[in-house]
Amino acid sequence: MGKIHPENISSPPSSCSSPYVTSIRETFTIWMKSLVFHGNGCTVFNSKGELVFRVDNYQERCSSEVFLMDPNGQVLFSIKKEKLRVFGRWNGYLCSGFKGRPWFQVRKNCTFSRGNVICNVNLGYEKSIKSCYKIQKLDRKSSFKVTNNAGEVVAELKQKQSTRGFAYGDDVLTLEVEPHVDQSLIVALVTVCGLISRKL
């Protein structure tokens, strides 16, 4: 099988303090498979082919609880679907566990609503860090973009293609994240979309 991680791209070192926020656009490959035997989740590689994130729920497919981790298994986000919600709401908590207030919320739009916005994202509860993103469906299957309040695209997900132009399987995707955007948060939003589409 050919390599599914992005081709090597030379990039300057980041001056950002967070390992998940860089000053350049980053490209990731998402493989919708878990590294855990008989597990459900996905695996994320960077442009050098290094494992940077993994998602597992350790339970049945389409579980209401999943965990976004770093390569060492440290939980970055715990994601849980709220019960008794007509259109669906997912809460993301920093680190392991579901106590306290969620750090982000993803609300699924009504299927009868107009436009291509499938989800709205609220980030943080403190006024100083509160923000909002929208997840918008694109024309192609399994493709969408994340936009901020100004309508600027901060991330885009699409099916991965080789350098020769042929597409990999539906379970191999390319994620592009713009500079100064938290990559771990974007991967968490991709995870929620995978739960909504029943791919995790």
C-alpha positions as CSV (number, residue, x, y, z in Angstrom):
1,M,0.0,0.0,0.0
2,G,1.4,3.5,-0.9
3,K,2.0,6.0,1.8
4,I,-1.1,7.9,2.9
5,H,0.6,10.6,4.9
6,P,1.3,14.0,3.2
7,E,4.4,14.2,1.1
8,N,7.4,15.8,2.9
9,I,7.2,19.6,2.9
10,S,10.0,21.7,4.3
11,S,8.8,24.3,6.8
12,P,10.4,26.8,9.0
13,P,10.3,26.3,12.8
14,S,7.4,27.8,14.6
15,S,7.8,30.6,17.0
16,C,4.4,29.9,18.7
17,S,4.4,28.7,22.3
18,S,1.7,26.1,21.6
19,P,2.8,23.0,19.7
20,Y,-0.6,23.0,18.0
21,V,-0.5,26.6,16.8
22,T,2.0,27.5,14.1
23,S,2.8,30.5,11.9
24,I,2.4,28.6,8.6
25,R,-0.4,26.6,7.0
26,E,-0.2,23.0,8.0
27,T,-1.3,19.9,6.0
28,F,-2.4,16.7,7.8
29,T,-3.6,13.3,6.6
30,I,-6.5,11.8,8.5
31,W,-6.9,8.0,8.3
32,M,-10.3,7.0,9.5
33,K,-9.0,4.0,11.3
34,S,-8.1,3.4,14.9
35,L,-4.6,2.3,16.1
36,V,-6.3,0.2,18.8
37,F,-7.2,-3.3,17.8
38,H,-11.0,-3.7,17.4
39,G,-11.2,0.0,18.3
40,N,-13.1,2.8,16.5
41,G,-11.5,6.2,15.8
42,C,-9.0,7.9,13.4
43,T,-5.3,8.6,13.1
44,V,-3.7,11.9,12.1
45,F,-0.3,12.4,10.5
46,N,1.6,15.6,9.8
47,S,3.4,16.5,6.6
48,K,6.4,14.6,7.7
49,G,4.4,11.4,8.1
50,E,4.6,11.6,11.9
51,L,1.7,10.6,14.1
52,V,0.4,13.8,15.8
53,F,-3.2,12.9,16.9
54,R,-5.3,9.9,17.4
55,V,-9.0,9.5,18.3
56,D,-10.4,6.4,20.0
57,N,-13.7,5.7,21.8
58,Y,-12.7,2.1,23.0
59,Q,-16.4,1.3,22.6
60,E,-18.9,0.6,19.9
61,R,-19.0,2.5,16.6
62,C,-20.8,5.9,16.8
63,S,-20.2,6.1,20.5
64,S,-21.5,9.1,22.4
65,E,-18.0,9.6,24.0
66,V,-14.6,9.8,22.2
67,F,-11.2,11.0,23.2
68,L,-8.7,13.1,21.1
69,M,-5.1,12.2,22.2
70,D,-1.5,13.1,21.4
71,P,0.8,10.3,20.1
72,N,1.6,9.3,23.7
73,G,-2.0,8.8,24.7
74,Q,-2.4,12.0,26.6
75,V,-6.0,13.1,26.3
76,L,-6.3,16.6,24.8
77,F,-10.1,16.7,24.4
78,S,-12.9,14.5,25.8
79,I,-15.9,14.8,23.5
80,K,-19.4,13.8,24.6
81,K,-22.8,14.0,22.9
82,E,-25.6,15.6,25.0
83,K,-28.7,13.5,25.4
84,L,-32.2,14.6,24.7
85,R,-31.2,17.1,22.0
86,V,-33.3,17.0,18.9
87,F,-30.7,18.2,16.4
88,G,-27.6,17.1,18.4
89,R,-25.0,18.9,20.5
90,W,-21.5,17.8,21.3
91,N,-19.4,19.2,24.2
92,G,-15.6,19.2,24.2
93,Y,-13.8,19.2,27.5
94,L,-10.1,19.9,28.0
95,C,-8.1,16.9,29.0
96,S,-9.7,13.7,30.3
97,G,-13.1,13.6,31.9
98,F,-16.5,15.4,31.5
99,K,-16.6,17.5,34.6
100,G,-17.1,21.3,34.7
101,R,-18.0,23.5,31.7
102,P,-17.1,22.3,28.2
103,W,-14.4,24.3,26.4
104,F,-16.3,24.1,23.1
105,Q,-19.8,23.2,21.9
106,V,-20.8,22.0,18.5
107,R,-24.5,22.3,17.6
108,K,-25.9,20.5,14.6
109,N,-28.2,22.6,12.4
110,C,-31.7,21.4,11.5
111,T,-31.6,19.5,8.2
112,F,-34.4,21.7,6.9
113,S,-32.5,24.9,7.5
114,R,-31.2,26.8,4.5
115,G,-27.6,27.1,3.4
116,N,-24.7,24.7,3.6
117,V,-23.9,25.3,7.3
118,I,-24.1,21.9,9.1
119,C,-22.9,23.0,12.5
120,N,-22.2,26.0,14.6
121,V,-19.4,26.1,17.1
122,N,-19.1,28.1,20.3
123,L,-15.7,28.3,21.9
124,G,-15.1,29.1,25.5
125,Y,-17.3,30.6,28.2
126,E,-15.1,33.5,29.2
127,K,-15.9,36.7,27.4
128,S,-12.3,37.3,26.5
129,I,-11.9,34.1,24.6
130,K,-15.4,33.5,23.3
131,S,-15.5,32.9,19.6
132,C,-17.7,31.2,17.0
133,Y,-17.0,29.0,14.0
134,K,-19.2,27.5,11.4
135,I,-18.7,24.1,9.7
136,Q,-19.9,24.3,6.1
137,K,-20.4,21.4,3.8
138,L,-18.7,21.5,0.4
139,D,-19.8,19.8,-2.8
140,R,-17.6,16.8,-2.6
141,K,-18.3,13.8,-0.4
142,S,-16.8,14.1,3.1
143,S,-15.6,17.6,2.4
144,F,-16.2,20.6,4.5
145,K,-14.6,23.9,5.6
146,V,-14.5,25.7,8.9
147,T,-15.0,29.5,8.9
148,N,-14.6,32.1,11.6
149,N,-16.9,35.0,12.5
150,A,-15.5,37.1,9.6
151,G,-16.3,34.3,7.1
152,E,-12.6,33.5,6.6
153,V,-11.7,29.9,6.0
154,V,-9.5,28.6,8.8
155,A,-9.5,24.9,7.8
156,E,-10.6,22.6,5.0
157,L,-11.1,18.9,4.8
158,K,-11.3,16.9,1.6
159,Q,-10.5,13.5,0.2
160,K,-6.8,12.9,-0.2
161,Q,-5.3,12.7,-3.7
162,S,-1.9,11.4,-4.7
163,T,0.7,13.6,-6.5
164,R,-0.5,11.9,-9.8
165,G,-4.1,13.1,-9.1
166,F,-5.9,9.9,-8.2
167,A,-8.0,9.7,-5.1
168,Y,-7.3,7.4,-2.1
169,G,-10.2,5.6,-0.4
170,D,-13.1,7.4,1.3
171,D,-11.3,6.8,4.7
172,V,-8.2,8.8,3.8
173,L,-8.6,12.6,4.0
174,T,-6.5,15.7,3.7
175,L,-6.9,18.5,6.3
176,E,-5.4,21.9,5.8
177,V,-5.3,24.3,8.7
178,E,-4.4,28.0,8.3
179,P,-1.7,29.8,10.4
180,H,-2.4,30.8,14.0
181,V,-5.3,28.3,14.3
182,D,-5.4,25.7,17.1
183,Q,-4.9,22.4,15.1
184,S,-6.0,20.3,18.0
185,L,-9.3,22.1,18.1
186,I,-9.8,21.7,14.4
187,V,-9.1,17.9,14.7
188,A,-11.7,17.8,17.5
189,L,-14.3,19.4,15.2
190,V,-13.4,16.9,12.5
191,T,-14.0,14.2,15.0
192,V,-17.5,15.6,15.8
193,C,-18.3,15.6,12.1
194,G,-17.2,12.0,11.9
195,L,-19.6,11.2,14.7
196,I,-22.4,13.0,12.9
197,S,-21.8,11.2,9.7
198,R,-21.4,7.9,11.6
199,K,-17.9,7.3,10.4
200,L,-16.4,6.9,13.9
